[in-house]
Amino acid sequence: MPIRNLYPNEVEELKVILRTVYQEILSYQEDRIQNNEIKMREAVKSTLPYLNLFKTHIPKYKQRYIELLAKQEELKAYDLIICFDRAIYELHARVEAGIFADLPWSKELRDLLNERQNTTGGEMTRNESVVEYITSGMSVSRGVVEGIARVILDEANISKLNQGDILVTSMTAPDFVPYARIVSGLVTDKGGLVCHAAILAREFNLPCVIGCKDATKTIQDGERIRLDADTGIVVRLTR
C-alpha cells in the first residue's frame, strides 16, 4: 500500500494529542508539582504510537530521540521535555525540507507540527511610551536583563555568542541548547508559549520574549539593550 494512503486518520488524531502534550508541558513548567509531571509524562507517552509511525521518515541517527521517549522512566523531567521537543522538531524539519513533499497530507503535517507554536495563553503587555522602545512580544519566562544584543540569523553563526549576550533570532532550534547557559536572555521574531525558545527559556530560567515579529530587523547586532520579560518589552539603552 502506498505510504500516502496509510496515515490520514493518524495525522488528525495526533493533531489533537500534540496540543494536549504541549499544554501539559506548559502546566508543568509553570508549576513543577508531582501531579503535573505525571500528567505531562502520560501525555508524552500517548504520542509514541504516532511518532513511531513517522519515525522511519527521518534519518536513523535522529530516530534516537523518539526511541528515548519509550524509556521515559529513565529520563528526568528536563531531559524528557527537551527530547520530546527535539523529536517534534526533527519531524517538522523534514517536512520543511520537502522530504514529505510527495505526500498529499504534507501541508496538514506541517500545520500539525506548527501547533507547538500556537498554544494559547495570557495576553502580552505593551507599553509604547517607553523611551527608546524597540519592540515587544509575548513574555514566556519572566525576568529583566541588560546586555549586548547578538542578532543571529543563521545557526552556523551561533558560535559568535559570548557570555552574557542576549540572543536575538527568528526562532531557536535544538542546536542552540549548548549555548543556553551562555546567554542571559532570548528575543525571537516568531513563536508561541510552547515553541522551542519558550520551553528552553523556562528550563534554563532565561528571560524570554517571543513573537516580536520584527526583532531581528529593529535590534542592531552589538547594541546594548534591556530585555524586560516581565512586560514583554525590549528597549535600547543609551549612555
Helices and strands as residue ranges (DSSP letters): G 3-5, H 8-30, H 34-46, H 48-55, G 60-62, H 64-69, G 72-74, H 77-96, H 106-113, G 114-117, E 133-136, E 138-141, E 144-152, G 155-160, E 166-169, G 174-179, E 185-188, H 196-204, E 208-210, H 215-218, E 224-228, E 233-236
